[in-house]
Amino acid sequence: MSNLLEGELWIRKVPSQYTHTELSQYLTSINLTVPNAQVNGVNSFDILERLVKHHLMAFPFENTSLH
């Protein structure tokens, strides 16, 4: 797997600021389970799509109280 995007932009790996426990708590709060084996074997865009969907279902954006 290459670390280059279209146009030869470089993807820099940055260590997470969150502990494994904090990430597990977040994934539990959005009701998303992603086994470690699956993370390495699945396209990261598939996982990102699932993560965003579960996050939006758990924490919908609403600003109706401002009106």
mmCIF file of the N, C-alpha and C atoms, coordinates in Angstrom:
data_MODEL
# 
_entry.id   MODEL 
# 
loop_
_atom_site.group_PDB 
_atom_site.id 
_atom_site.type_symbol 
_atom_site.label_atom_id 
_atom_site.label_alt_id 
_atom_site.label_comp_id 
_atom_site.label_asym_id 
_atom_site.label_entity_id 
_atom_site.label_seq_id 
_atom_site.pdbx_PDB_ins_code 
_atom_site.Cartn_x 
_atom_site.Cartn_y 
_atom_site.Cartn_z 
_atom_site.occupancy 
_atom_site.B_iso_or_equiv 
_atom_site.pdbx_formal_charge 
_atom_site.auth_seq_id 
_atom_site.auth_comp_id 
_atom_site.auth_asym_id 
_atom_site.auth_atom_id 
_atom_site.pdbx_PDB_model_num 
ATOM 1   N N  . MET A 1 1  ? 0.846   -1.187 0.000  1.00 0.00 ? 1  MET A N  1 
ATOM 2   C CA . MET A 1 1  ? 0.000   0.000  0.000  1.00 0.00 ? 1  MET A CA 1 
ATOM 3   C C  . MET A 1 1  ? 0.885   1.242  0.000  1.00 0.00 ? 1  MET A C  1 
ATOM 4   N N  . SER A 1 2  ? 0.602   2.131  -0.861 1.00 0.00 ? 2  SER A N  1 
ATOM 5   C CA . SER A 1 2  ? 1.387   3.348  -1.003 1.00 0.00 ? 2  SER A CA 1 
ATOM 6   C C  . SER A 1 2  ? 0.900   4.414  -0.021 1.00 0.00 ? 2  SER A C  1 
ATOM 7   N N  . ASN A 1 3  ? 1.802   5.260  0.412  1.00 0.00 ? 3  ASN A N  1 
ATOM 8   C CA . ASN A 1 3  ? 1.455   6.383  1.265  1.00 0.00 ? 3  ASN A CA 1 
ATOM 9   C C  . ASN A 1 3  ? 1.238   7.658  0.466  1.00 0.00 ? 3  ASN A C  1 
ATOM 10  N N  . LEU A 1 4  ? 0.998   7.505  -0.845 1.00 0.00 ? 4  LEU A N  1 
ATOM 11  C CA . LEU A 1 4  ? 0.782   8.672  -1.689 1.00 0.00 ? 4  LEU A CA 1 
ATOM 12  C C  . LEU A 1 4  ? -0.660  8.717  -2.178 1.00 0.00 ? 4  LEU A C  1 
ATOM 13  N N  . LEU A 1 5  ? -1.210  9.920  -2.212 1.00 0.00 ? 5  LEU A N  1 
ATOM 14  C CA . LEU A 1 5  ? -2.534  10.135 -2.770 1.00 0.00 ? 5  LEU A CA 1 
ATOM 15  C C  . LEU A 1 5  ? -2.404  10.627 -4.202 1.00 0.00 ? 5  LEU A C  1 
ATOM 16  N N  . GLU A 1 6  ? -3.531  10.874 -4.833 1.00 0.00 ? 6  GLU A N  1 
ATOM 17  C CA . GLU A 1 6  ? -3.525  11.443 -6.184 1.00 0.00 ? 6  GLU A CA 1 
ATOM 18  C C  . GLU A 1 6  ? -2.758  12.758 -6.168 1.00 0.00 ? 6  GLU A C  1 
ATOM 19  N N  . GLY A 1 7  ? -1.943  12.976 -7.164 1.00 0.00 ? 7  GLY A N  1 
ATOM 20  C CA . GLY A 1 7  ? -1.129  14.182 -7.227 1.00 0.00 ? 7  GLY A CA 1 
ATOM 21  C C  . GLY A 1 7  ? 0.120   14.074 -6.369 1.00 0.00 ? 7  GLY A C  1 
ATOM 22  N N  . GLU A 1 8  ? 0.428   12.868 -5.969 1.00 0.00 ? 8  GLU A N  1 
ATOM 23  C CA . GLU A 1 8  ? 1.608   12.555 -5.167 1.00 0.00 ? 8  GLU A CA 1 
ATOM 24  C C  . GLU A 1 8  ? 1.652   13.303 -3.836 1.00 0.00 ? 8  GLU A C  1 
ATOM 25  N N  . LEU A 1 9  ? 0.481   13.516 -3.227 1.00 0.00 ? 9  LEU A N  1 
ATOM 26  C CA . LEU A 1 9  ? 0.426   14.101 -1.895 1.00 0.00 ? 9  LEU A CA 1 
ATOM 27  C C  . LEU A 1 9  ? 0.780   13.013 -0.887 1.00 0.00 ? 9  LEU A C  1 
ATOM 28  N N  . TRP A 1 10 ? 1.575   13.336 0.096  1.00 0.00 ? 10 TRP A N  1 
ATOM 29  C CA . TRP A 1 10 ? 2.075   12.376 1.061  1.00 0.00 ? 10 TRP A CA 1 
ATOM 30  C C  . TRP A 1 10 ? 1.105   12.220 2.234  1.00 0.00 ? 10 TRP A C  1 
ATOM 31  N N  . ILE A 1 11 ? 0.875   10.989 2.676  1.00 0.00 ? 11 ILE A N  1 
ATOM 32  C CA . ILE A 1 11 ? 0.064   10.709 3.858  1.00 0.00 ? 11 ILE A CA 1 
ATOM 33  C C  . ILE A 1 11 ? 1.032   10.480 5.013  1.00 0.00 ? 11 ILE A C  1 
ATOM 34  N N  . ARG A 1 12 ? 0.985   11.347 5.984  1.00 0.00 ? 12 ARG A N  1 
ATOM 35  C CA . ARG A 1 12 ? 1.883   11.234 7.136  1.00 0.00 ? 12 ARG A CA 1 
ATOM 36  C C  . ARG A 1 12 ? 1.160   10.512 8.265  1.00 0.00 ? 12 ARG A C  1 
ATOM 37  N N  . LYS A 1 13 ? 1.778   9.488  8.820  1.00 0.00 ? 13 LYS A N  1 
ATOM 38  C CA . LYS A 1 13 ? 1.186   8.772  9.942  1.00 0.00 ? 13 LYS A CA 1 
ATOM 39  C C  . LYS A 1 13 ? 1.396   9.585  11.209 1.00 0.00 ? 13 LYS A C  1 
ATOM 40  N N  . VAL A 1 14 ? 0.299   9.764  11.959 1.00 0.00 ? 14 VAL A N  1 
ATOM 41  C CA . VAL A 1 14 ? 0.338   10.512 13.201 1.00 0.00 ? 14 VAL A CA 1 
ATOM 42  C C  . VAL A 1 14 ? -0.205  9.605  14.300 1.00 0.00 ? 14 VAL A C  1 
ATOM 43  N N  . PRO A 1 15 ? 0.502   9.496  15.413 1.00 0.00 ? 15 PRO A N  1 
ATOM 44  C CA . PRO A 1 15 ? 0.001   8.634  16.487 1.00 0.00 ? 15 PRO A CA 1 
ATOM 45  C C  . PRO A 1 15 ? -1.292  9.199  17.075 1.00 0.00 ? 15 PRO A C  1 
ATOM 46  N N  . SER A 1 16 ? -2.168  8.315  17.499 1.00 0.00 ? 16 SER A N  1 
ATOM 47  C CA . SER A 1 16 ? -3.445  8.721  18.069 1.00 0.00 ? 16 SER A CA 1 
ATOM 48  C C  . SER A 1 16 ? -3.241  9.414  19.405 1.00 0.00 ? 16 SER A C  1 
ATOM 49  N N  . GLN A 1 17 ? -4.068  10.392 19.678 1.00 0.00 ? 17 GLN A N  1 
ATOM 50  C CA . GLN A 1 17 ? -4.040  11.081 20.967 1.00 0.00 ? 17 GLN A CA 1 
ATOM 51  C C  . GLN A 1 17 ? -4.913  10.368 21.987 1.00 0.00 ? 17 GLN A C  1 
ATOM 52  N N  . TYR A 1 18 ? -5.626  9.333  21.538 1.00 0.00 ? 18 TYR A N  1 
ATOM 53  C CA . TYR A 1 18 ? -6.558  8.622  22.397 1.00 0.00 ? 18 TYR A CA 1 
ATOM 54  C C  . TYR A 1 18 ? -6.016  7.244  22.747 1.00 0.00 ? 18 TYR A C  1 
ATOM 55  N N  . THR A 1 19 ? -6.319  6.803  23.944 1.00 0.00 ? 19 THR A N  1 
ATOM 56  C CA . THR A 1 19 ? -5.899  5.473  24.370 1.00 0.00 ? 19 THR A CA 1 
ATOM 57  C C  . THR A 1 19 ? -6.824  4.433  23.761 1.00 0.00 ? 19 THR A C  1 
ATOM 58  N N  . HIS A 1 20 ? -6.400  3.190  23.804 1.00 0.00 ? 20 HIS A N  1 
ATOM 59  C CA . HIS A 1 20 ? -7.230  2.095  23.300 1.00 0.00 ? 20 HIS A CA 1 
ATOM 60  C C  . HIS A 1 20 ? -8.562  2.046  24.055 1.00 0.00 ? 20 HIS A C  1 
ATOM 61  N N  . THR A 1 21 ? -8.523  2.294  25.351 1.00 0.00 ? 21 THR A N  1 
ATOM 62  C CA . THR A 1 21 ? -9.744  2.288  26.169 1.00 0.00 ? 21 THR A CA 1 
ATOM 63  C C  . THR A 1 21 ? -10.697 3.393  25.729 1.00 0.00 ? 21 THR A C  1 
ATOM 64  N N  . GLU A 1 22 ? -10.170 4.594  25.486 1.00 0.00 ? 22 GLU A N  1 
ATOM 65  C CA . GLU A 1 22 ? -11.019 5.710  25.057 1.00 0.00 ? 22 GLU A CA 1 
ATOM 66  C C  . GLU A 1 22 ? -11.657 5.422  23.703 1.00 0.00 ? 22 GLU A C  1 
ATOM 67  N N  . LEU A 1 23 ? -10.888 4.850  22.781 1.00 0.00 ? 23 LEU A N  1 
ATOM 68  C CA . LEU A 1 23 ? -11.448 4.497  21.473 1.00 0.00 ? 23 LEU A CA 1 
ATOM 69  C C  . LEU A 1 23 ? -12.517 3.428  21.601 1.00 0.00 ? 23 LEU A C  1 
ATOM 70  N N  . SER A 1 24 ? -12.282 2.452  22.449 1.00 0.00 ? 24 SER A N  1 
ATOM 71  C CA . SER A 1 24 ? -13.277 1.391  22.666 1.00 0.00 ? 24 SER A CA 1 
ATOM 72  C C  . SER A 1 24 ? -14.567 1.967  23.245 1.00 0.00 ? 24 SER A C  1 
ATOM 73  N N  . GLN A 1 25 ? -14.441 2.903  24.187 1.00 0.00 ? 25 GLN A N  1 
ATOM 74  C CA . GLN A 1 25 ? -15.629 3.535  24.778 1.00 0.00 ? 25 GLN A CA 1 
ATOM 75  C C  . GLN A 1 25 ? -16.411 4.312  23.723 1.00 0.00 ? 25 GLN A C  1 
ATOM 76  N N  . TYR A 1 26 ? -15.706 5.027  22.854 1.00 0.00 ? 26 TYR A N  1 
ATOM 77  C CA . TYR A 1 26 ? -16.379 5.787  21.790 1.00 0.00 ? 26 TYR A CA 1 
ATOM 78  C C  . TYR A 1 26 ? -17.107 4.845  20.838 1.00 0.00 ? 26 TYR A C  1 
ATOM 79  N N  . LEU A 1 27 ? -16.423 3.790  20.396 1.00 0.00 ? 27 LEU A N  1 
ATOM 80  C CA . LEU A 1 27 ? -17.058 2.848  19.470 1.00 0.00 ? 27 LEU A CA 1 
ATOM 81  C C  . LEU A 1 27 ? -18.266 2.183  20.111 1.00 0.00 ? 27 LEU A C  1 
ATOM 82  N N  . THR A 1 28 ? -18.193 1.903  21.410 1.00 0.00 ? 28 THR A N  1 
ATOM 83  C CA . THR A 1 28 ? -19.336 1.336  22.120 1.00 0.00 ? 28 THR A CA 1 
ATOM 84  C C  . THR A 1 28 ? -20.472 2.345  22.179 1.00 0.00 ? 28 THR A C  1 
ATOM 85  N N  . SER A 1 29 ? -20.149 3.620  22.413 1.00 0.00 ? 29 SER A N  1 
ATOM 86  C CA . SER A 1 29 ? -21.192 4.645  22.520 1.00 0.00 ? 29 SER A CA 1 
ATOM 87  C C  . SER A 1 29 ? -21.924 4.873  21.207 1.00 0.00 ? 29 SER A C  1 
ATOM 88  N N  . ILE A 1 30 ? -21.275 4.608  20.087 1.00 0.00 ? 30 ILE A N  1 
ATOM 89  C CA . ILE A 1 30 ? -21.949 4.756  18.791 1.00 0.00 ? 30 ILE A CA 1 
ATOM 90  C C  . ILE A 1 30 ? -22.431 3.409  18.253 1.00 0.00 ? 30 ILE A C  1 
ATOM 91  N N  . ASN A 1 31 ? -22.280 2.367  19.086 1.00 0.00 ? 31 ASN A N  1 
ATOM 92  C CA . ASN A 1 31 ? -22.777 1.023  18.757 1.00 0.00 ? 31 ASN A CA 1 
ATOM 93  C C  . ASN A 1 31 ? -22.120 0.468  17.491 1.00 0.00 ? 31 ASN A C  1 
ATOM 94  N N  . LEU A 1 32 ? -20.808 0.616  17.408 1.00 0.00 ? 32 LEU A N  1 
ATOM 95  C CA . LEU A 1 32 ? -20.057 0.114  16.261 1.00 0.00 ? 32 LEU A CA 1 
ATOM 96  C C  . LEU A 1 32 ? -19.007 -0.871 16.748 1.00 0.00 ? 32 LEU A C  1 
ATOM 97  N N  . THR A 1 33 ? -19.033 -2.065 16.185 1.00 0.00 ? 33 THR A N  1 
ATOM 98  C CA . THR A 1 33 ? -18.014 -3.056 16.513 1.00 0.00 ? 33 THR A CA 1 
ATOM 99  C C  . THR A 1 33 ? -17.209 -3.336 15.253 1.00 0.00 ? 33 THR A C  1 
ATOM 100 N N  . VAL A 1 34 ? -15.909 -3.189 15.372 1.00 0.00 ? 34 VAL A N  1 
ATOM 101 C CA . VAL A 1 34 ? -14.995 -3.446 14.271 1.00 0.00 ? 34 VAL A CA 1 
ATOM 102 C C  . VAL A 1 34 ? -13.874 -4.328 14.810 1.00 0.00 ? 34 VAL A C  1 
ATOM 103 N N  . PRO A 1 35 ? -13.939 -5.636 14.558 1.00 0.00 ? 35 PRO A N  1 
ATOM 104 C CA . PRO A 1 35 ? -12.874 -6.520 15.038 1.00 0.00 ? 35 PRO A CA 1 
ATOM 105 C C  . PRO A 1 35 ? -11.520 -6.114 14.458 1.00 0.00 ? 35 PRO A C  1 
ATOM 106 N N  . ASN A 1 36 ? -10.466 -6.284 15.246 1.00 0.00 ? 36 ASN A N  1 
ATOM 107 C CA . ASN A 1 36 ? -9.117  -5.905 14.802 1.00 0.00 ? 36 ASN A CA 1 
ATOM 108 C C  . ASN A 1 36 ? -8.744  -6.576 13.494 1.00 0.00 ? 36 ASN A C  1 
ATOM 109 N N  . ALA A 1 37 ? -9.107  -7.831 13.320 1.00 0.00 ? 37 ALA A N  1 
ATOM 110 C CA . ALA A 1 37 ? -8.780  -8.541 12.087 1.00 0.00 ? 37 ALA A CA 1 
ATOM 111 C C  . ALA A 1 37 ? -9.469  -7.891 10.897 1.00 0.00 ? 37 ALA A C  1 
ATOM 112 N N  . GLN A 1 38 ? -10.679 -7.392 11.109 1.00 0.00 ? 38 GLN A N  1 
ATOM 113 C CA . GLN A 1 38 ? -11.426 -6.771 10.018 1.00 0.00 ? 38 GLN A CA 1 
ATOM 114 C C  . GLN A 1 38 ? -10.828 -5.417 9.642  1.00 0.00 ? 38 GLN A C  1 
ATOM 115 N N  . VAL A 1 39 ? -10.321 -4.682 10.603 1.00 0.00 ? 39 VAL A N  1 
ATOM 116 C CA . VAL A 1 39 ? -9.741  -3.366 10.322 1.00 0.00 ? 39 VAL A CA 1 
ATOM 117 C C  . VAL A 1 39 ? -8.594  -3.502 9.330  1.00 0.00 ? 39 VAL A C  1 
ATOM 118 N N  . ASN A 1 40 ? -7.779  -4.517 9.505  1.00 0.00 ? 40 ASN A N  1 
ATOM 119 C CA . ASN A 1 40 ? -6.636  -4.702 8.621  1.00 0.00 ? 40 ASN A CA 1 
ATOM 120 C C  . ASN A 1 40 ? -7.031  -5.270 7.261  1.00 0.00 ? 40 ASN A C  1 
ATOM 121 N N  . GLY A 1 41 ? -8.171  -5.937 7.166  1.00 0.00 ? 41 GLY A N  1 
ATOM 122 C CA . GLY A 1 41 ? -8.545  -6.586 5.921  1.00 0.00 ? 41 GLY A CA 1 
ATOM 123 C C  . GLY A 1 41 ? -9.558  -5.845 5.079  1.00 0.00 ? 41 GLY A C  1 
ATOM 124 N N  . VAL A 1 42 ? -10.149 -4.778 5.617  1.00 0.00 ? 42 VAL A N  1 
ATOM 125 C CA . VAL A 1 42 ? -11.213 -4.062 4.920  1.00 0.00 ? 42 VAL A CA 1 
ATOM 126 C C  . VAL A 1 42 ? -10.699 -2.705 4.463  1.00 0.00 ? 42 VAL A C  1 
ATOM 127 N N  . ASN A 1 43 ? -11.188 -2.286 3.310  1.00 0.00 ? 43 ASN A N  1 
ATOM 128 C CA . ASN A 1 43 ? -10.851 -0.960 2.792  1.00 0.00 ? 43 ASN A CA 1 
ATOM 129 C C  . ASN A 1 43 ? -11.174 0.085  3.853  1.00 0.00 ? 43 ASN A C  1 
ATOM 130 N N  . SER A 1 44 ? -10.253 0.982  4.131  1.00 0.00 ? 44 SER A N  1 
ATOM 131 C CA . SER A 1 44 ? -10.462 1.972  5.182  1.00 0.00 ? 44 SER A CA 1 
ATOM 132 C C  . SER A 1 44 ? -11.651 2.892  4.892  1.00 0.00 ? 44 SER A C  1 
ATOM 133 N N  . PHE A 1 45 ? -11.992 3.081  3.618  1.00 0.00 ? 45 PHE A N  1 
ATOM 134 C CA . PHE A 1 45 ? -13.167 3.891  3.294  1.00 0.00 ? 45 PHE A CA 1 
ATOM 135 C C  . PHE A 1 45 ? -14.453 3.203  3.727  1.00 0.00 ? 45 PHE A C  1 
ATOM 136 N N  . ASP A 1 46 ? -14.492 1.872  3.676  1.00 0.00 ? 46 ASP A N  1 
ATOM 137 C CA . ASP A 1 46 ? -15.659 1.136  4.155  1.00 0.00 ? 46 ASP A CA 1 
ATOM 138 C C  . ASP A 1 46 ? -15.840 1.338  5.655  1.00 0.00 ? 46 ASP A C  1 
ATOM 139 N N  . ILE A 1 47 ? -14.743 1.271  6.390  1.00 0.00 ? 47 ILE A N  1 
ATOM 140 C CA . ILE A 1 47 ? -14.802 1.471  7.833  1.00 0.00 ? 47 ILE A CA 1 
ATOM 141 C C  . ILE A 1 47 ? -15.178 2.920  8.145  1.00 0.00 ? 47 ILE A C  1 
ATOM 142 N N  . LEU A 1 48 ? -14.606 3.868  7.418  1.00 0.00 ? 48 LEU A N  1 
ATOM 143 C CA . LEU A 1 48 ? -14.932 5.279  7.627  1.00 0.00 ? 48 LEU A CA 1 
ATOM 144 C C  . LEU A 1 48 ? -16.415 5.536  7.375  1.00 0.00 ? 48 LEU A C  1 
ATOM 145 N N  . GLU A 1 49 ? -16.962 4.946  6.327  1.00 0.00 ? 49 GLU A N  1 
ATOM 146 C CA . GLU A 1 49 ? -18.384 5.116  6.016  1.00 0.00 ? 49 GLU A CA 1 
ATOM 147 C C  . GLU A 1 49 ? -19.248 4.593  7.163  1.00 0.00 ? 49 GLU A C  1 
ATOM 148 N N  . ARG A 1 50 ? -18.905 3.428  7.696  1.00 0.00 ? 50 ARG A N  1 
ATOM 149 C CA . ARG A 1 50 ? -19.659 2.856  8.818  1.00 0.00 ? 50 ARG A CA 1 
ATOM 150 C C  . ARG A 1 50 ? -19.518 3.723  10.059 1.00 0.00 ? 50 ARG A C  1 
ATOM 151 N N  . LEU A 1 51 ? -18.308 4.224  10.315 1.00 0.00 ? 51 LEU A N  1 
ATOM 152 C CA . LEU A 1 51 ? -18.062 5.056  11.484 1.00 0.00 ? 51 LEU A CA 1 
ATOM 153 C C  . LEU A 1 51 ? -18.901 6.332  11.432 1.00 0.00 ? 51 LEU A C  1 
ATOM 154 N N  . VAL A 1 52 ? -18.903 7.010  10.290 1.00 0.00 ? 52 VAL A N  1 
ATOM 155 C CA . VAL A 1 52 ? -19.670 8.250  10.148 1.00 0.00 ? 52 VAL A CA 1 
ATOM 156 C C  . VAL A 1 52 ? -21.164 7.973  10.306 1.00 0.00 ? 52 VAL A C  1 
ATOM 157 N N  . LYS A 1 53 ? -21.646 6.909  9.698  1.00 0.00 ? 53 LYS A N  1 
ATOM 158 C CA . LYS A 1 53 ? -23.075 6.565  9.800  1.00 0.00 ? 53 LYS A CA 1 
ATOM 159 C C  . LYS A 1 53 ? -23.470 6.317  11.254 1.00 0.00 ? 53 LYS A C  1 
ATOM 160 N N  . HIS A 1 54 ? -22.675 5.524  11.953 1.00 0.00 ? 54 HIS A N  1 
ATOM 161 C CA . HIS A 1 54 ? -22.993 5.224  13.353 1.00 0.00 ? 54 HIS A CA 1 
ATOM 162 C C  . HIS A 1 54 ? -22.883 6.462  14.238 1.00 0.00 ? 54 HIS A C  1 
ATOM 163 N N  . HIS A 1 55 ? -21.899 7.307  13.972 1.00 0.00 ? 55 HIS A N  1 
ATOM 164 C CA . HIS A 1 55 ? -21.749 8.541  14.755 1.00 0.00 ? 55 HIS A CA 1 
ATOM 165 C C  . HIS A 1 55 ? -22.971 9.444  14.568 1.00 0.00 ? 55 HIS A C  1 
ATOM 166 N N  . LEU A 1 56 ? -23.403 9.621  13.320 1.00 0.00 ? 56 LEU A N  1 
ATOM 167 C CA . LEU A 1 56 ? -24.557 10.485 13.055 1.00 0.00 ? 56 LEU A CA 1 
ATOM 168 C C  . LEU A 1 56 ? -25.846 9.932  13.648 1.00 0.00 ? 56 LEU A C  1 
ATOM 169 N N  . MET A 1 57 ? -25.959 8.606  13.681 1.00 0.00 ? 57 MET A N  1 
ATOM 170 C CA . MET A 1 57 ? -27.147 7.998  14.288 1.00 0.00 ? 57 MET A CA 1 
ATOM 171 C C  . MET A 1 57 ? -27.136 8.174  15.813 1.00 0.00 ? 57 MET A C  1 
ATOM 172 N N  . ALA A 1 58 ? -25.954 8.146  16.414 1.00 0.00 ? 58 ALA A N  1 
ATOM 173 C CA . ALA A 1 58 ? -25.842 8.278  17.867 1.00 0.00 ? 58 ALA A CA 1 
ATOM 174 C C  . ALA A 1 58 ? -25.892 9.740  18.315 1.00 0.00 ? 58 ALA A C  1 
ATOM 175 N N  . PHE A 1 59 ? -25.309 10.629 17.522 1.00 0.00 ? 59 PHE A N  1 
ATOM 176 C CA . PHE A 1 59 ? -25.227 12.045 17.882 1.00 0.00 ? 59 PHE A CA 1 
ATOM 177 C C  . PHE A 1 59 ? -25.707 12.907 16.717 1.00 0.00 ? 59 PHE A C  1 
ATOM 178 N N  . PRO A 1 60 ? -27.018 12.935 16.464 1.00 0.00 ? 60 PRO A N  1 
ATOM 179 C CA . PRO A 1 60 ? -27.509 13.720 15.324 1.00 0.00 ? 60 PRO A CA 1 
ATOM 180 C C  . PRO A 1 60 ? -27.276 15.217 15.558 1.00 0.00 ? 60 PRO A C  1 
ATOM 181 N N  . PHE A 1 61 ? -26.988 15.901 14.482 1.00 0.00 ? 61 PHE A N  1 
ATOM 182 C CA . PHE A 1 61 ? -26.775 17.340 14.552 1.00 0.00 ? 61 PHE A CA 1 
ATOM 183 C C  . PHE A 1 61 ? -28.131 18.033 14.524 1.00 0.00 ? 61 PHE A C  1 
ATOM 184 N N  . GLU A 1 62 ? -28.429 18.753 15.572 1.00 0.00 ? 62 GLU A N  1 
ATOM 185 C CA . GLU A 1 62 ? -29.692 19.500 15.619 1.00 0.00 ? 62 GLU A CA 1 
ATOM 186 C C  . GLU A 1 62 ? -29.421 20.878 16.210 1.00 0.00 ? 62 GLU A C  1 
ATOM 187 N N  . ASN A 1 63 ? -29.901 21.874 15.556 1.00 0.00 ? 63 ASN A N  1 
ATOM 188 C CA . ASN A 1 63 ? -29.764 23.217 16.092 1.00 0.00 ? 63 ASN A CA 1 
ATOM 189 C C  . ASN A 1 63 ? -31.107 23.908 16.197 1.00 0.00 ? 63 ASN A C  1 
ATOM 190 N N  . THR A 1 64 ? -32.177 23.123 16.277 1.00 0.00 ? 64 THR A N  1 
ATOM 191 C CA . THR A 1 64 ? -33.523 23.705 16.320 1.00 0.00 ? 64 THR A CA 1 
ATOM 192 C C  . THR A 1 64 ? -33.743 24.510 17.603 1.00 0.00 ? 64 THR A C  1 
ATOM 193 N N  . SER A 1 65 ? -32.986 24.225 18.656 1.00 0.00 ? 65 SER A N  1 
ATOM 194 C CA . SER A 1 65 ? -33.171 24.983 19.910 1.00 0.00 ? 65 SER A CA 1 
ATOM 195 C C  . SER A 1 65 ? -32.703 26.427 19.767 1.00 0.00 ? 65 SER A C  1 
ATOM 196 N N  . LEU A 1 66 ? -31.929 26.723 18.717 1.00 0.00 ? 66 LEU A N  1 
ATOM 197 C CA . LEU A 1 66 ? -31.454 28.084 18.517 1.00 0.00 ? 66 LEU A CA 1 
ATOM 198 C C  . LEU A 1 66 ? -32.508 28.970 17.868 1.00 0.00 ? 66 LEU A C  1 
ATOM 199 N N  . HIS A 1 67 ? -33.587 28.392 17.362 1.00 0.00 ? 67 HIS A N  1 
ATOM 200 C CA . HIS A 1 67 ? -34.601 29.186 16.645 1.00 0.00 ? 67 HIS A CA 1 
ATOM 201 C C  . HIS A 1 67 ? -35.829 29.423 17.487 1.00 0.00 ? 67 HIS A C  1 
# 
